[in-house]
Amino acid sequence: MTQTMTAWVVRRPGPMATHPLERVRLPVPEPAPGEVLVRVEVCAVCRTDLHLAEGDLAPRRPGTVPGHEVVGRVAACGPGADRLSVGTRIGVAWLRSTCGECRYCTRGRENLCPYSRYTGWDADGGYAEYLTVSQDFAYPLPEDQPAEKLAPLLCAGIIGYRALLRAELPPGGRLGVYGFGASAHLTAQVALAQGATVHVLTRSASARGLALELGAASAGGAYDVPPEPLDAAVLFAPVGDLVPVALAALDRGGTLAVAGIHLTDIPPLNYSGHLFQERTLRSVTANTRADGRALLEHATRHPPRVTTTAYDFEQADQALADLAADRVTGAAVLRVGDRSPAADRGAG
């Protein structure tokens, strides 16, 4: 196996116009005990990657390789990693590890573990030809689906699924979706499969068109008033100004879940207009592995239409720049290369 690989690192966080990403050569990582080495096939591009590159999300280590929506194949197994074999297709997601012992982990809320670590933030991620992952945090993936369609499920799909749970959408309820990028277009389809009426509110005209194609009952501007009161809403756009807008659109007893890891400041709320009548405002923090398994199982039963914009691996910085400028419809994905099982076995 080759000793070095191509990767993109966040060298100097700042606006995408300052080119915060740099393409470099790095040593191929060695899997630690319980880990496997993954040869990356595709890595989807998440808004969290953009927040890290631009400095909205403070880097936790210098020169981090971003990316946490990875589809790849096991290239080698570390000591004690005996549940996955070389050539197995797996997914690598945002949540990298937890302590397993704190009160949050033991209560089934490992996403709140104070000792949790994250792919592409605490450890190098998928904007590279190889990365490592604990076998306990890898997701087995089907062989009959294109990698480009599976990758967005591993964060956009999972975090959207958790946001939908946090929004407590009642059966047959009315859901508002604010922002309509990678995660939102998948979450809307989950809600529609559950029998919900979905109203999309976003500034992108192309996204509004996609929403209607997918079955949304309406699609308007981000600050528009939906055509009926909402039982629940999910805010995907990282825009704090939309929080009072979405809260005001809720019916009595409605819940707004904020799905992003970063949000600009929320303006003052008016108790009567925004929170009274038992309206609820909730955040969403990462996900549990149970969320990931549930979303992937749902996608097997109700295959979503995953809209993607593909970029060659050499265009990672362009993909993030396009995401920053709202030029991406659906999810952006980086094609790292042909990663067949035979190729991996040959590399060994």
C-alpha positions as CSV (number, residue, x, y, z in Angstrom):
1,M,0.0,0.0,0.0
2,T,1.2,3.5,-0.8
3,Q,2.7,5.4,2.1
4,T,1.4,8.8,1.3
5,M,-1.9,10.3,0.1
6,T,-3.5,13.4,-1.2
7,A,-5.6,15.4,1.2
8,W,-7.1,18.9,1.7
9,V,-6.4,20.6,5.0
10,V,-7.7,23.8,6.7
11,R,-4.5,25.8,6.8
12,R,-5.8,29.3,7.6
13,P,-9.5,29.6,8.5
14,G,-11.2,32.5,6.8
15,P,-13.7,33.4,4.1
16,M,-13.6,31.1,1.1
17,A,-12.2,34.0,-1.0
18,T,-9.0,33.7,1.1
19,H,-8.6,30.1,0.1
20,P,-8.5,28.5,3.6
21,L,-8.1,25.0,2.2
22,E,-4.7,23.7,0.9
23,R,-4.1,20.5,-1.0
24,V,-1.2,18.6,0.5
25,R,0.5,15.2,0.7
26,L,0.2,13.4,4.0
27,P,1.2,10.0,5.4
28,V,-1.5,7.4,5.1
29,P,-2.8,7.0,8.7
30,E,-2.3,3.7,10.6
31,P,-5.4,2.3,12.3
32,A,-5.2,2.1,16.1
33,P,-6.6,-0.8,18.1
34,G,-10.2,-1.3,17.2
35,E,-10.0,0.9,14.1
36,V,-10.0,0.2,10.4
37,L,-8.3,2.1,7.6
38,V,-10.8,3.3,5.0
39,R,-10.0,4.0,1.4
40,V,-12.3,6.8,0.5
41,E,-14.7,6.5,-2.4
42,V,-16.8,9.6,-2.0
43,C,-17.1,12.3,0.7
44,A,-20.1,14.6,0.7
45,V,-19.6,18.3,1.5
46,C,-21.4,19.5,4.7
47,R,-22.0,23.1,5.8
48,T,-20.1,22.2,9.0
49,D,-17.0,21.8,6.8
50,L,-17.7,25.3,5.6
51,H,-18.0,26.6,9.1
52,L,-14.6,25.0,10.0
53,A,-12.9,26.4,6.9
54,E,-14.2,29.9,7.4
55,G,-13.5,29.9,11.2
56,D,-17.2,30.0,12.4
57,L,-16.3,26.7,14.0
58,A,-13.0,27.0,15.9
59,P,-10.5,24.5,14.7
60,R,-9.5,22.0,17.4
61,R,-6.1,21.1,15.8
62,P,-3.9,22.7,13.2
63,G,-4.1,21.5,9.6
64,T,-7.3,19.4,10.0
65,V,-8.6,17.4,7.1
66,P,-12.4,18.1,7.0
67,G,-15.1,15.8,5.8
68,H,-17.5,13.5,7.7
69,E,-19.9,12.0,5.2
70,V,-17.6,9.3,3.8
71,V,-18.4,6.2,1.7
72,G,-15.4,3.9,1.4
73,R,-14.0,0.4,1.8
74,V,-12.0,-1.2,4.5
75,A,-8.4,-1.2,3.3
76,A,-6.8,-2.6,6.5
77,C,-7.7,-3.6,10.0
78,G,-6.0,-2.5,13.2
79,P,-5.3,-4.7,16.2
80,G,-8.5,-6.1,17.6
81,A,-10.7,-4.8,14.7
82,D,-12.3,-8.1,13.9
83,R,-15.9,-7.3,12.9
84,L,-15.1,-5.8,9.5
85,S,-13.1,-7.4,6.7
86,V,-11.0,-5.8,4.0
87,G,-13.2,-4.8,1.1
88,T,-16.3,-4.2,3.2
89,R,-18.2,-1.0,2.2
90,I,-18.8,1.3,5.1
91,G,-19.9,4.8,6.0
92,V,-18.0,7.2,8.3
93,A,-20.1,9.9,10.0
94,W,-19.6,13.0,12.2
95,L,-19.7,11.2,15.6
96,R,-16.3,9.6,15.9
97,S,-16.2,8.4,19.5
98,T,-17.7,8.8,23.0
99,C,-16.6,7.7,26.4
100,G,-19.5,5.1,26.8
101,E,-19.5,5.6,30.6
102,C,-20.9,9.1,31.4
103,R,-24.5,9.7,32.4
104,Y,-25.3,10.8,28.9
105,C,-23.9,7.7,27.2
106,T,-25.5,5.4,29.7
107,R,-28.9,7.1,29.2
108,G,-28.8,6.7,25.4
109,R,-27.8,10.3,24.8
110,E,-24.2,9.8,23.6
111,N,-24.5,12.8,21.4
112,L,-24.2,14.9,24.6
113,C,-21.1,13.1,25.8
114,P,-18.6,15.7,27.1
115,Y,-15.8,13.5,25.8
116,S,-17.2,13.0,22.3
117,R,-14.9,13.4,19.4
118,Y,-15.8,14.2,15.8
119,T,-14.6,13.2,12.3
120,G,-13.1,16.1,10.4
121,W,-12.8,18.3,13.5
122,D,-11.0,16.3,16.3
123,A,-9.5,13.9,13.8
124,D,-8.8,14.0,10.1
125,G,-11.8,13.4,7.9
126,G,-12.8,12.4,4.4
127,Y,-11.3,15.1,2.2
128,A,-8.5,12.6,1.7
129,E,-7.8,9.3,0.0
130,Y,-7.7,7.5,3.4
131,L,-8.9,7.9,6.9
132,T,-9.4,5.8,10.0
133,V,-12.5,5.0,12.0
134,S,-13.4,2.9,15.0
135,Q,-15.2,-0.3,13.9
136,D,-17.8,0.6,16.6
137,F,-18.7,3.9,14.8
138,A,-18.7,2.6,11.2
139,Y,-22.0,2.0,9.4
140,P,-22.3,-1.0,7.0
141,L,-23.7,0.2,3.7
142,P,-25.5,-1.5,0.9
143,E,-23.6,-2.6,-2.3
144,D,-26.4,-1.8,-4.7
145,Q,-26.5,2.0,-4.2
146,P,-24.2,4.6,-5.8
147,A,-21.7,6.0,-3.4
148,E,-22.7,9.6,-4.4
149,K,-26.3,8.9,-3.2
150,L,-25.2,7.3,0.1
151,A,-22.7,9.8,1.3
152,P,-25.2,12.7,2.1
153,L,-27.2,10.3,4.2
154,L,-24.3,10.0,6.7
155,C,-24.7,13.6,8.1
156,A,-27.3,15.5,6.1
157,G,-29.6,12.6,6.4
158,I,-28.8,11.6,10.0
159,I,-28.8,15.1,11.6
160,G,-32.0,16.0,9.7
161,Y,-33.6,12.8,11.0
162,R,-32.7,13.8,14.6
163,A,-33.9,17.4,14.0
164,L,-37.2,15.9,12.9
165,L,-37.4,13.9,16.1
166,R,-36.6,17.0,18.2
167,A,-39.3,19.0,16.4
168,E,-41.9,16.4,17.6
169,L,-43.9,16.5,14.4
170,P,-47.3,14.9,15.1
171,P,-48.7,12.2,12.7
172,G,-50.1,13.9,9.6
173,G,-48.8,17.2,10.9
174,R,-47.7,20.4,9.1
175,L,-44.0,20.9,8.9
176,G,-42.1,24.0,8.0
177,V,-38.6,23.6,6.6
178,Y,-36.4,26.8,6.6
179,G,-33.5,26.5,4.2
180,F,-33.4,23.7,1.6
181,G,-30.0,22.4,1.2
182,A,-28.5,18.9,1.6
183,S,-30.0,18.0,4.9
184,A,-33.4,19.7,4.4
185,H,-34.2,18.0,1.1
186,L,-33.6,14.6,2.7
187,T,-35.5,15.5,5.9
188,A,-38.5,16.8,3.9
189,Q,-38.7,13.4,2.2
190,V,-38.7,11.5,5.6
191,A,-41.6,13.7,6.8
192,L,-43.5,13.2,3.5
193,A,-43.1,9.5,3.8
194,Q,-44.6,9.8,7.3
195,G,-47.7,11.5,5.9
196,A,-46.8,15.1,6.8
197,T,-47.7,18.2,4.9
198,V,-44.4,20.1,4.2
199,H,-44.0,23.8,3.6
200,V,-40.5,24.9,2.4
201,L,-39.2,28.5,3.0
202,T,-35.9,29.3,1.4
203,R,-34.2,32.2,-0.5
204,S,-33.0,29.9,-3.4
205,A,-35.3,29.8,-6.4
206,S,-33.8,26.5,-7.6
207,A,-34.3,25.0,-4.1
208,R,-37.9,26.0,-4.1
209,G,-38.3,24.3,-7.4
210,L,-36.7,21.1,-6.1
211,A,-39.0,21.2,-3.0
212,L,-42.1,21.3,-5.1
213,E,-40.7,18.4,-7.3
214,L,-40.2,16.3,-4.1
215,G,-43.8,16.9,-3.0
216,A,-43.8,20.0,-0.8
217,A,-47.2,21.6,-0.5
218,S,-45.7,25.0,-0.9
219,A,-42.4,26.7,-1.4
220,G,-41.8,30.4,-0.5
221,G,-39.2,32.8,0.4
222,A,-37.3,32.4,3.7
223,Y,-39.1,35.2,5.4
224,D,-42.5,34.5,4.0
225,V,-45.5,33.4,6.1
226,P,-46.5,29.8,5.3
227,P,-50.0,29.2,4.0
228,E,-51.1,27.6,7.2
229,P,-49.9,27.4,10.9
230,L,-47.2,24.9,11.5
231,D,-47.2,22.0,14.0
232,A,-43.4,21.8,13.8
233,A,-40.5,23.5,12.0
234,V,-36.8,22.8,11.4
235,L,-34.4,25.6,10.8
236,F,-31.5,24.4,8.6
237,A,-30.3,27.8,7.4
238,P,-27.6,29.1,9.9
239,V,-29.4,32.5,10.2
240,G,-30.5,33.6,13.7
241,D,-32.9,36.2,12.2
242,L,-35.1,33.3,11.0
243,V,-35.7,32.0,14.6
244,P,-38.5,34.6,15.5
245,V,-39.9,34.2,12.0
246,A,-40.2,30.4,12.3
247,L,-41.6,30.7,15.9
248,A,-44.2,33.1,14.8
249,A,-45.3,30.7,12.1
250,L,-46.0,27.9,14.7
251,D,-49.4,26.9,15.8
252,R,-50.2,26.6,19.5
253,G,-48.0,23.9,21.0
254,G,-45.6,23.8,18.0
255,T,-41.9,23.2,18.2
256,L,-39.0,24.7,16.3
257,A,-35.8,22.7,16.1
258,V,-32.5,24.4,15.1
259,A,-30.5,21.8,13.1
260,G,-27.1,23.5,12.6
261,I,-23.9,23.4,14.7
262,H,-23.5,27.1,14.1
263,L,-26.1,29.9,14.1
264,T,-25.8,33.7,13.8
265,D,-27.1,35.6,16.8
266,I,-30.8,35.4,17.5
267,P,-32.6,38.8,17.8
268,P,-34.8,39.5,20.8
269,L,-37.9,37.4,21.1
270,N,-41.3,38.6,22.0
271,Y,-42.8,36.3,24.6
272,S,-46.4,36.7,23.5
273,G,-45.7,36.5,19.7
274,H,-43.0,33.9,19.7
275,L,-43.2,31.6,22.8
276,F,-46.5,31.9,24.5
277,Q,-49.2,29.2,23.9
278,E,-46.5,26.6,24.6
279,R,-44.4,27.1,21.6
280,T,-41.0,25.4,22.1
281,L,-37.5,26.3,20.8
282,R,-34.9,23.5,20.7
283,S,-31.4,22.9,19.6
284,V,-30.0,19.8,17.9
285,T,-26.6,18.6,19.0
286,A,-24.9,16.0,16.8
287,N,-26.6,12.5,16.7
288,T,-26.4,9.1,18.3
289,R,-25.5,6.0,16.5
290,A,-29.1,4.8,17.0
291,D,-30.2,7.9,14.9
292,G,-27.8,6.8,12.2
293,R,-29.0,3.3,12.1
294,A,-32.7,4.4,12.1
295,L,-32.2,6.8,9.2
296,L,-30.3,4.2,7.1
297,E,-33.1,1.7,7.8
298,H,-35.7,4.3,6.9
299,A,-33.8,5.0,3.6
300,T,-33.9,1.3,2.8
301,R,-37.7,1.1,3.3
302,H,-38.3,4.5,1.6
303,P,-35.4,5.2,-0.7
304,P,-35.1,9.0,-0.9
305,R,-34.4,11.0,-4.0
306,V,-30.9,12.2,-3.2
307,T,-30.0,15.3,-5.3
308,T,-26.3,15.8,-5.7
309,T,-23.8,18.0,-7.4
310,A,-20.6,16.1,-8.0
311,Y,-17.1,17.6,-7.9
312,D,-13.8,16.0,-8.7
313,F,-11.5,15.7,-5.6
314,E,-9.3,18.4,-6.9
315,Q,-12.2,20.8,-6.7
316,A,-12.8,20.6,-2.9
317,D,-12.2,24.3,-2.4
318,Q,-14.6,25.1,-5.3
319,A,-17.3,22.9,-3.8
320,L,-17.1,24.8,-0.5
321,A,-17.1,28.1,-2.2
322,D,-20.2,27.1,-4.2
323,L,-21.9,26.0,-0.9
324,A,-21.0,29.3,0.7
325,A,-22.6,31.2,-2.2
326,D,-25.7,28.9,-2.4
327,R,-24.8,27.6,-5.8
328,V,-25.3,24.0,-4.8
329,T,-28.6,22.2,-5.4
330,G,-29.1,19.3,-3.0
331,A,-25.8,18.0,-1.7
332,A,-22.3,18.5,-3.0
333,V,-20.1,15.4,-3.2
334,L,-16.4,14.9,-3.8
335,R,-15.5,12.0,-6.0
336,V,-12.2,10.8,-4.6
337,G,-11.8,7.9,-7.0
338,D,-12.6,4.3,-8.0
339,R,-12.4,2.3,-4.8
340,S,-13.5,-1.2,-5.7
341,P,-12.8,-4.1,-3.3
342,A,-10.4,-5.6,-5.8
343,A,-8.4,-2.4,-6.0
344,D,-8.1,-2.4,-2.2
345,R,-7.0,-6.0,-2.0
346,G,-4.5,-5.3,-4.7
347,A,-3.1,-2.3,-2.8
348,G,-2.3,-4.5,0.1
